[in-house]
Amino acid sequence: KKESTGELTNHKGTGRPRKTSTADDTRILSIIKNPQTPVGQIRNTLQESDVDLSMTTVRRRLREQKCRGYTARCKPRVSCKNRVTRLQFTKKYLKSKHSSGKRSCGQM
């Protein structure tokens, strides 16, 4: 490289310039109140302040900052049959006693 250009410094990138500035990126992050904020709502808020971005660009900026949305896990409910079985199991071990006369919870 030094033989062809005479310098060892890197050239400026030749790729497409970014559509957003660092100020726009921080504005995108400040709009998010919770991780479940829809990208369309963020985009509409930015359009009100004269920043025209596509939804894909907003998603990319969020991904760069590691702001990924999530949905809460839907845990299964305890069925009536399982509830009765658990109650019987607990009562079984609450009734058993050690030689000291104290109740135990299945520990010996």
N, C-alpha and C positions, 0 to 999 in steps of 0.2 A: 504494500500500500504506500509506503514511504517513497518507493522508487517511482511510482506512477504520479502521485500528487505532491510529494515532497512534505507531507504532513501526516501525523498519526492521529489526528482528531477525527471524530465521527461526523459524517454529513447529516444535515437535517433530514428527517424522515420524508419520504416521497409519497406517503399514503394520503388518503383523503383527510382533510382537516375536520376536526370535531365540530359538531353542530352546536354543542353547549360549551359554555365557559365554566370555569371553576365556581363562579358565583351562581350560575344556573344549577350546577350540581348540588351546591349547598342548599339552594332554595328548594330543590326537589326533596332533599332529606328533611328540611324543616317542615314541609307540608304534611309529612306522614305523622299522624297522631298515634296510630297503632298499626301493627304489621298487616292487618286485614283491610287496609284502605285500598279500594280498587284503583287500578292504574288509570282508568278513564276519568275518575274524579280528580286525580293528581294532574292529568293532562288539561282538564277543563280549568282548573285553578291557575295553571301556568298560562293558558291562553288569555285569561282575564288580565294578566300582567304583560301581555304582548310578547310572549315566548311561545312560538309555534313549533311543537315537537310532535312526532308520531308516538303512538303508544309503545311501539317497539323500542324507540330510543329511551323512553322513560324506564321501561323494564331493564334495559341494558345498564343504565346509570344506577338503578337500584341494585342490580346484581353485582356491579363493580364494588359497591359499598357493603356487600354481603347483607343486604336487607331483603330477606326472603319471606314471603307471606306463608302462613300456615293456617290450618284449620284445627280446631280442638278435636282430640280423639273422642270418638263415641264409645264410651265404655258400656259393656253389656250390663243390664240390670240383673239383680239377683232374683231368680224365679221363685215362686211360692214353694215348689218342691225342694229346691236347694236351701231356702230359708228354714224350712222345717228340719231338714237334715242337719244343718249347722247348729240349730238350737238343741236338737237331741244330743249331738256330739258334745256340746258345751255342758249341758246338764249332766251328762254321764260322768265327766271328769270333775265337775264341781261337787258331786255327791261322794266321790271316793275320798277317803281320809288316810293320812299316814299314821304311823304309830304314835306320833306326838299329838295327834288330835287336831292338827291344822288342816284346812282344806288345801287341795292341790289343783293345779291346772294341767295335769298330765305330766308333771315333772317328778322324777323319782331319784 
